[in-house]
Amino acid sequence: MIKDLWDSLEKNAQRPAFCIGDRHFSYRDLSGVAGRVQEAIRRSGGSATGRVGIVTTDSIETYAAILACWFLGYAYVPLHPKNPDDRNKAIIRDAGLDLVLSPDAGYRDFAAYGLPFRVVATATSGEAAPLLSKTWKDDDLLYVLFTSGSTGVPKGVPITLGNIRTFLDSYDALGFRCDASDRFLQMFDLTFDVSIASYLVPLLLGACVYTVPAEGIKYMNVYKLIQKYEISFASVVPSIINYLKPYFPEISLPKLRYCILTAEASNVRVVGEWLGCMPNGQVVNLYGPTEATIWCTGYFFDPSRVKSYNDMMIIGKPFRNVDVLILDEEGKEVAPGEKGEFHVSSGQVTPGYLNNEERNRTAFPVRNGRRYYKTGDVCYVDGDGDIFYCGRADHQVKIQGFRIELSEIEVVARDLFSLNTAAVVYKNALGVPQLGLFLERYSGEVDRVRTSLEEKLPYYMIPSAIQVIDNLPYNNSGKIDRVSLVKLFQ
């Protein structure tokens, strides 16, 4: 993969590689900036740990810094500039970083962290420096991403070259017909792994990557970019099209050939309407945890044969190179149609969390000689072999002895009041379990909501609190931030 990326830089030197803030950068520009960043890294003494932190911004310097690290044989660790200091300190400490690349050396007062690392500016200038490249092995680390942990401490997920090579082979088998003439959207925060597919796949093809600016209203930025630059391949979170739903009658995107939906469950009814906005395109639902390298199952949406669970689109079938199991609470395989926890085994699965052997023993069980990752997602398989996503295991709760799926309450609320988005959260205060329903931009009476839910749902599924909110909070991965909602739950 590294050599293929190197060859693409040389082969496509004159072609546009990125469009950032309406400015195009060629593959030659990208290579030149990466060379200068490499030179700055070498002058600093490099990294003794083999891992380099990168403060991520929507800039050619950030993407060039990633390539500079890879070609020097370093794994990169993204650091979000708006993260709380404590979180970035925890990441730097856990990843063992001794070098951080930043837009400029004074971009952030890293010295106040009190940790032994150096800061090197990526906003370099001067003559382009030649790129150097190292020979890689499959077990060498390419990147480390930190995901939220249930204890509040971020978990480091290392991904190797072998993981990415297996992923690219699996992804290629999906059959997307793309080449250097395609225009790819990149809307994801660089601390989220879908961003890697959003820039790596097009760069390997010699295509151009169009990044979405962080400023402004994101869903409108996405739409304007797709329309203005006639984007042909877009990976987006479902919330983007949920927000665009009021504008569907006015939207026409004939150049959009593929729209990947990812990171959260997709509402089949909204997707069916969205398909009318892209008359020459296909909608593809791709699923995968960070621990299994970006995506590991896929489903090409067929509006004539819709499959869903509580309006959530199926996640399809496993990728090539991927084996899955669905196990009950006792660790036994379930029969088709029965729910259980989704497990994934593949060369895509991470070697294990950084510095967390106790967690690794429980999260990566070995079964029948294969090592699996326990996703925490509840699924079942039908007779066609299609996988139905039913929500998170931690989104299933018990109240008065009844097991409740929060997504069922959400879909009923959406249906009753024609809402694009509703979210239900659970908390147990002083031993009293409670459900809270958040309605986005609902202008009616809350009492009417409660009365209507009582007509559709059993008493134990009626939320104890219903709150109206202007905009649901979303995390860096584009998922509803339920932790924040629990804090708002009154």
HELIX and SHEET records of a PDB file:
HELIX    1   1 ILE A    2  LYS A   11  1                                  10    
HELIX    2   2 TYR A   27  SER A   44  1                                  18    
HELIX    3   3 ILE A   60  LEU A   72  1                                  13    
HELIX    4   4 ASP A   85  ALA A   95  1                                  11    
HELIX    5   5 PHE A  110  TYR A  113  5                                   4    
HELIX    6   6 LEU A  161  ASP A  172  1                                  12    
HELIX    7   7 VAL A  194  LEU A  205  1                                  12    
HELIX    8   8 LYS A  218  LYS A  228  1                                  11    
HELIX    9   9 PRO A  238  LEU A  244  1                                   7    
HELIX   10  10 LYS A  245  GLU A  250  5                                   6    
HELIX   11  11 VAL A  268  LEU A  275  1                                   8    
HELIX   12  12 THR A  290  ALA A  292  5                                   3    
HELIX   13  13 GLU A  357  ALA A  363  1                                   7    
HELIX   14  14 ALA A  393  HIS A  395  5                                   3    
HELIX   15  15 LEU A  406  PHE A  417  1                                  12    
HELIX   16  16 VAL A  446  LYS A  456  1                                  11    
HELIX   17  17 TYR A  459  MET A  461  5                                   3    
HELIX   18  18 ARG A  482  LEU A  488  1                                   7    
SHEET    1   A 4 ARG A  23  SER A  26  0                                        
SHEET    2   A 4 PRO A  16  ILE A  20 -1                                        
SHEET    3   A 4 CYS A 208  THR A 211  1                                        
SHEET    4   A 4 ARG A 183  GLN A 186  1                                        
SHEET    1   B 4 ALA A  75  LEU A  79  0                                        
SHEET    2   B 4 ARG A  51  VAL A  55  1                                        
SHEET    3   B 4 LEU A  99  SER A 102  1                                        
SHEET    4   B 4 ARG A 118  ALA A 121  1                                        
SHEET    1   C 2 LEU A 141  THR A 147  0                                        
SHEET    2   C 2 LYS A 155  THR A 160 -1                                        
SHEET    1   D 5 PHE A 233  VAL A 236  0                                        
SHEET    2   D 5 TYR A 258  LEU A 261  1                                        
SHEET    3   D 5 GLN A 282  TYR A 287  1                                        
SHEET    4   D 5 THR A 297  PHE A 300 -1                                        
SHEET    5   D 5 LYS A 317  PRO A 318 -1                                        
SHEET    1   E 2 SER A 308  TYR A 309  0                                        
SHEET    2   E 2 MET A 312  MET A 313 -1                                        
SHEET    1   F 4 VAL A 322  LEU A 327  0                                        
SHEET    2   F 4 GLY A 340  SER A 346 -1                                        
SHEET    3   F 4 TYR A 373  VAL A 381 -1                                        
SHEET    4   F 4 ILE A 387  ARG A 392 -1                                        
SHEET    1   G 2 VAL A 366  ARG A 367  0                                        
SHEET    2   G 2 ARG A 370  ARG A 371 -1                                        
SHEET    1   H 2 GLN A 396  ILE A 399  0                                        
SHEET    2   H 2 PHE A 402  GLU A 405 -1                                        
SHEET    1   I 3 ALA A 422  ALA A 429  0                                        
SHEET    2   I 3 VAL A 432  GLU A 440 -1                                        
SHEET    3   I 3 ALA A 465  ILE A 469  1                                        
END                                                                             
